[in-house]
Amino acid sequence: MRLEEVVMGWIGAAAAMVLIVVVFIDAFEALILPRRIAHAYRLSRLFYQSTWSLWRRVARLLPGGRRRNAFLSVFGPLSLFGLLVVWAVGLIAGFALLHWSIGTPLHFPLDSDGDFASYLYFSGTTFFTLGYGDVFPTGAFGRAMSVAEAGIGFGFLAIVIGYLPVLYTAFSRREITISLLDARAGSPPSAGELLRRFAVGRGMASIDPLLVDWERWAAELLESHLSYPVLRFYRSQHDNQSWVGALTTILDTSAILIAAVDEPDGHQARLTFAMARHAAVDMGLVSQLPALPTESDRLPEADRNRLWASLRGAG
C-alpha cells in the first residue's frame, strides 16, 4: 500500500470520527441536556437558521392570513423530523466513511465492487438493524464496529420515540394557559384589554392570583423552551394566539401595574415582571435575536393617552 493511500485513509478515518462525535454531541445537547447552550457552532443551530430563513422567505410569498399562518405552523413539527434525518444521515455517513477509510473487510455480493456506496449501504442497514445479510463484515474489528453501530442506532431511535411525548406534553401545558387568556385579554391579547376587563368584571384588588399563575407559566415556558428549543417554532392552534403574544401581554400588564396604577402593594406585579423578563431575555438569546435600540418606543404618546383613557373609564 502506498504512503499516499495510508495518509488518505487516516485522514478519512479522522474526518469520520469528527462527524460521528459532532452528531453525538449535538443530539445530546438538543435532546438530553436541560440547559441553554452558549457555543455557536452547533449542527442543529445551523440547521434551524438555514431552514427557518428559507421557510420564512417562502411564507412571505403567500397572502397574509390563515394560509400563511398554516404554512408557518408546519415548520415546527416538520423541522423536528428533518433534524432527526440529518442526525441519522450524519451517523450513517460517518460509520461508512470510517469503514471505507480503514478498509474494513466485508463480504459483498457479486454485483458490487466494494466502493463507498457499498459501505454506505452496509452502514445504513446496520444502523437501522435491518439484517439483510447480503453485506457483512468478515473481520473481528468490522464485526465489533457493526455491533456498536447497531446499538447506537437502536438507542438513537429509542431516545427519539421517548422524546416526542415529552415535547408534546410541554407544548400542551403551554397552550392551555394561552387559551385561557383569550377571554381575559381579547384576541389578539393586549395588556390594556386585560386590565380593563379585569377591572370591570372583578376589580383590581383580586388581580394578584392571576399574576401568580402567569409567573408560574413564564417559569415553565423558560424551562421547557430551554430544554426543548424546537418548541419555539410550534405555533398555537388558534388564530391570534401565540406564546410570544402572551408573554408580551404579561410583561406589559406587569409594567403598567408597577408604573402607572396606584396600588398599596405591587410586590406580585414586580415578581411576575421579573420572571417574564427573564423568559423573554433567554428566549432572545436562544433565538439569537438582536435587542431593540434603547431609544425605540413601543408606546407612542397618542397610543398611551388612549390607553390611559380606557383604563380610567374602567375605574
Phi, psi and omega per residue, in radians:
M1 nan 2.293 -3.129
R2 -1.240 2.754 -3.122
L3 -1.089 -0.658 -3.133
E4 -1.082 -0.671 3.138
E5 -1.188 -0.652 3.106
V6 -1.134 -0.788 3.141
V7 -1.099 -0.772 3.131
M8 -1.121 -0.619 3.105
G9 -1.129 -0.749 3.111
W10 -1.176 -0.658 3.098
I11 -1.120 -0.773 3.112
G12 -1.098 -0.700 3.120
A13 -1.145 -0.700 3.107
A14 -1.122 -0.750 3.113
A15 -1.102 -0.669 3.123
A16 -1.122 -0.760 3.123
M17 -1.129 -0.692 3.100
V18 -1.080 -0.766 3.139
L19 -1.086 -0.771 -3.134
I20 -1.122 -0.777 -3.129
V21 -1.140 -0.711 3.123
V22 -1.064 -0.775 3.122
V23 -1.135 -0.735 3.113
F24 -1.035 -0.870 -3.104
I25 -1.107 -0.734 -3.121
D26 -1.137 -0.769 3.118
A27 -1.133 -0.670 3.110
F28 -1.118 -0.779 -3.124
E29 -1.183 -0.613 -3.083
A30 -1.416 -0.615 -3.018
L31 -1.779 -0.517 -2.949
I32 -2.035 -0.762 -3.045
L33 -1.259 2.040 -3.046
P34 -1.583 1.034 3.094
R35 -2.765 2.875 3.137
R36 -1.304 2.364 -3.137
I37 -1.651 2.219 -3.036
A38 -1.495 -0.612 -3.030
H39 -1.251 2.558 -2.993
A40 -1.518 -0.361 -3.017
Y41 -1.564 1.398 3.127
R42 -2.175 2.440 -3.133
L43 -1.107 -0.773 -3.114
S44 -1.161 -0.635 3.130
R45 -1.153 -0.761 3.084
L46 -1.101 -0.673 3.122
F47 -1.084 -0.829 -3.103
Y48 -1.246 -0.620 3.108
Q49 -1.097 -0.759 -3.103
S50 -1.295 -0.794 -3.081
T51 -1.241 -0.683 3.127
W52 -1.169 -0.665 3.099
S53 -1.079 -0.768 3.115
L54 -1.172 -0.753 -3.117
W55 -1.110 -0.689 -3.133
R56 -1.195 -0.640 3.101
R57 -1.137 -0.705 3.099
V58 -1.159 -0.665 -3.132
A59 -1.103 -0.586 -3.134
R60 -1.175 -0.330 3.099
L61 -1.366 -0.285 3.141
L62 -1.518 2.665 3.074
P63 -1.137 2.507 -3.136
G64 -1.104 2.748 3.139
G65 1.999 -2.565 -3.007
R66 -1.164 -0.627 -3.117
R67 -1.132 -0.764 3.115
R68 -1.180 -0.715 3.136
N69 -1.118 -0.687 3.115
A70 -1.140 -0.683 3.119
F71 -1.143 -0.740 3.132
L72 -1.184 -0.564 -3.103
S73 -1.198 -0.346 3.141
V74 -1.310 -0.430 -2.990
F75 -1.048 -0.789 -3.069
G76 -0.974 -1.079 -3.141
P77 -1.090 -0.685 -3.114
L78 -1.179 -0.665 3.133
S79 -1.154 -0.551 3.107
L80 -1.096 -0.818 3.103
F81 -1.154 -0.619 3.090
G82 -1.100 -0.713 3.124
L83 -1.147 -0.686 3.097
L84 -1.102 -0.670 3.091
V85 -1.127 -0.727 3.115
V86 -1.061 -0.774 3.110
W87 -1.089 -0.810 -3.119
A88 -1.095 -0.773 3.119
V89 -1.102 -0.697 3.120
G90 -1.081 -0.755 3.124
L91 -1.179 -0.753 3.130
I92 -1.099 -0.795 3.132
A93 -1.148 -0.648 3.131
G94 -1.109 -0.820 3.122
F95 -1.178 -0.646 3.098
A96 -1.097 -0.768 3.116
L97 -1.131 -0.640 3.120
L98 -1.136 -0.836 3.110
H99 -1.071 -0.752 -3.087
W100 -1.188 -0.663 -3.083
S101 -1.214 -0.695 -3.112
I102 -1.582 -0.034 3.085
G103 1.198 0.818 3.117
T104 -1.030 2.176 3.128
P105 -1.165 2.170 3.115
L106 -2.239 2.651 3.002
H107 -1.588 2.061 -3.113
F108 -1.892 2.658 3.002
P109 -1.187 2.934 -3.041
L110 -1.127 -0.485 -3.092
D111 -1.534 0.200 -3.140
S112 -2.090 2.524 -3.133
D113 -1.911 0.227 3.090
G114 1.293 0.535 3.114
D115 -1.412 -3.107 -3.086
F116 -1.098 -0.596 3.116
A117 -1.064 -0.621 3.109
S118 -1.192 -0.715 3.071
Y119 -1.128 -0.629 3.118
L120 -1.150 -0.699 3.089
Y121 -1.124 -0.754 3.117
F122 -1.085 -0.728 3.134
S123 -1.133 -0.700 3.135
G124 -1.139 -0.778 3.128
T125 -1.171 -0.533 3.104
T126 -1.287 -0.765 -3.105
F127 -1.059 -0.744 -3.128
F128 -1.602 0.171 3.081
T129 0.868 0.808 3.135
L130 -1.307 -0.709 3.051
G131 1.184 0.735 3.104
Y132 -1.149 -0.677 3.110
G133 1.524 0.026 3.112
D134 -1.353 -0.488 3.055
V135 -2.216 2.163 -3.124
F136 -2.620 2.686 -3.117
P137 -1.315 2.611 3.129
T138 -1.959 -0.173 3.135
G139 -1.881 2.881 -3.093
A140 -1.147 -0.741 -3.118
F141 -1.153 -0.725 3.116
G142 -1.098 -0.670 3.113
R143 -1.177 -0.698 3.110
A144 -1.114 -0.743 3.105
M145 -1.110 -0.651 3.134
S146 -1.159 -0.716 3.093
V147 -1.102 -0.738 3.131
A148 -1.116 -0.761 3.138
E149 -1.150 -0.704 3.109
A150 -1.097 -0.706 3.096
G151 -1.145 -0.693 3.104
I152 -1.124 -0.764 3.125
G153 -1.102 -0.726 3.118
F154 -1.126 -0.777 3.105
G155 -1.137 -0.653 3.124
F156 -1.071 -0.821 3.141
L157 -1.160 -0.624 3.124
A158 -1.157 -0.713 3.119
I159 -1.120 -0.714 3.139
V160 -1.113 -0.761 3.138
I161 -1.100 -0.676 3.105
G162 -1.324 -0.362 -3.094
Y163 -1.311 -0.650 -3.029
L164 -1.112 -0.814 3.112
P165 -1.063 -0.660 3.112
V166 -1.125 -0.706 -3.135
L167 -1.095 -0.816 -3.088
Y168 -1.317 -0.417 3.012
T169 -1.170 -0.760 3.089
A170 -1.113 -0.677 3.104
F171 -1.114 -0.742 -3.131
S172 -1.129 -0.730 3.122
R173 -1.103 -0.665 3.114
R174 -1.142 -0.746 -3.014
E175 -1.320 -0.505 3.140
I176 -1.066 -0.809 -3.136
T177 -1.195 -0.642 3.105
I178 -1.116 -0.678 3.123
S179 -1.111 -0.597 3.109
L180 -1.173 -0.376 -3.108
L181 -1.300 -0.373 -3.058
D182 -1.036 -0.824 -3.116
A183 -1.311 -0.304 -3.084
R184 -1.686 -0.469 -3.021
A185 -2.312 0.168 3.107
G186 1.504 3.109 -3.117
S187 -2.417 1.836 0.024
P188 -1.264 2.738 -3.048
P189 -1.293 2.680 3.057
S190 -2.576 2.684 -3.112
A191 -1.153 -0.709 3.141
G192 -1.068 -0.755 -3.137
E193 -1.198 -0.655 3.107
L194 -1.072 -0.816 -3.135
L195 -1.188 -0.684 -3.129
R196 -1.120 -0.830 -3.127
R197 -1.159 -0.652 -3.127
F198 -1.180 -0.709 -3.140
A199 -1.159 -0.707 -3.131
V200 -1.216 -0.704 -3.018
G201 -1.482 -0.728 -2.987
R202 -2.244 -0.358 -3.071
G203 1.659 2.529 -3.046
M204 -1.254 -0.263 -3.116
A205 -1.151 -0.383 -3.074
S206 -1.875 0.413 -3.104
I207 -1.445 -0.305 -3.099
D208 -1.028 -0.739 3.093
P209 -1.018 -0.634 3.084
L210 -1.107 -0.763 3.130
L211 -1.142 -0.596 3.077
V212 -1.098 -0.779 3.125
D213 -1.067 -0.715 -3.108
W214 -1.360 -0.418 2.992
E215 -1.131 -0.765 3.103
R216 -1.157 -0.686 3.111
W217 -1.073 -0.730 3.125
A218 -1.126 -0.661 3.106
A219 -1.158 -0.742 3.096
E220 -1.158 -0.651 3.079
L221 -1.065 -0.787 -3.140
L222 -1.083 -0.798 -3.103
E223 -1.142 -0.824 -3.062
S224 -1.235 -0.675 -3.071
H225 -1.417 -0.327 2.962
L226 -1.376 -0.652 3.120
S227 -1.272 -0.638 -3.111
Y228 -2.254 1.422 -3.047
P229 -1.068 -0.382 -3.138
V230 -1.110 -0.359 3.116
L231 -1.084 -0.364 3.102
R232 -1.032 -0.541 -3.068
F233 -1.617 -0.038 3.098
Y234 -1.454 1.963 -3.083
R235 -1.537 2.736 -3.139
S236 -1.148 2.765 -3.070
Q237 -1.356 -0.304 -3.076
H238 -2.025 2.656 3.095
D239 -1.126 2.650 3.093
N240 1.095 0.374 3.057
Q241 -2.226 2.387 3.072
S242 -2.841 2.713 3.115
W243 -1.207 -0.521 3.088
V244 -1.161 -0.782 3.115
G245 -1.120 -0.696 3.122
A246 -1.151 -0.758 3.128
L247 -1.110 -0.714 3.107
T248 -1.116 -0.718 3.136
T249 -1.066 -0.758 -3.133
I250 -1.203 -0.670 3.068
L251 -1.068 -0.824 -3.125
D252 -1.140 -0.719 3.132
T253 -1.066 -0.826 3.128
S254 -1.104 -0.689 3.137
A255 -1.116 -0.719 3.126
I256 -1.135 -0.748 3.138
L257 -1.104 -0.643 -3.140
I258 -1.260 -0.744 -2.937
A259 -1.619 -0.487 -2.901
A260 -2.276 -0.168 -3.086
V261 -1.871 2.230 3.137
D262 -1.365 1.868 3.119
E263 -2.277 2.546 3.121
P264 -1.151 -0.515 -3.098
D265 -2.492 1.921 3.094
G266 -1.819 0.446 -3.056
H267 -1.094 -0.819 -3.091
Q268 -1.155 -0.639 3.091
A269 -1.076 -0.660 3.113
R270 -1.200 -0.687 3.105
L271 -1.116 -0.787 3.141
T272 -1.133 -0.726 3.113
F273 -1.081 -0.742 -3.128
A274 -1.104 -0.733 -3.131
M275 -1.212 -0.752 3.123
A276 -1.146 -0.665 3.094
R277 -1.126 -0.727 3.094
H278 -1.024 -0.785 3.129
A279 -1.112 -0.739 -3.120
A280 -1.136 -0.735 -3.128
V281 -1.136 -0.789 -3.125
D282 -1.187 -0.638 3.078
M283 -1.139 -0.620 3.067
G284 -1.151 -0.659 3.112
L285 -1.193 -0.747 3.114
V286 -1.092 -0.700 -3.123
S287 -1.461 -0.064 -3.132
Q288 0.966 0.809 3.116
L289 -1.664 2.304 3.119
P290 -1.234 2.536 3.121
A291 -1.285 2.584 3.074
L292 -1.181 2.591 3.091
P293 -1.070 2.595 -3.054
T294 -1.128 -0.411 -3.130
E295 -1.463 -0.058 3.121
S296 -1.212 2.524 -3.061
D297 -2.141 1.908 3.116
R298 -1.397 -0.219 -3.096
L299 -2.309 1.451 3.124
P300 -1.047 2.884 -3.024
E301 -1.055 -0.727 -3.131
A302 -1.090 -0.765 3.110
D303 -1.173 -0.638 3.137
R304 -1.145 -0.704 3.114
N305 -1.124 -0.694 3.099
R306 -1.144 -0.673 3.124
L307 -1.113 -0.820 3.122
W308 -1.069 -0.708 3.122
A309 -1.092 -0.714 3.117
S310 -1.133 -0.730 -3.139
L311 -1.220 -0.658 3.087
R312 -1.132 -0.665 3.112
G313 -1.099 -0.485 3.112
A314 -1.521 -0.027 3.128
G315 1.629 nan nan
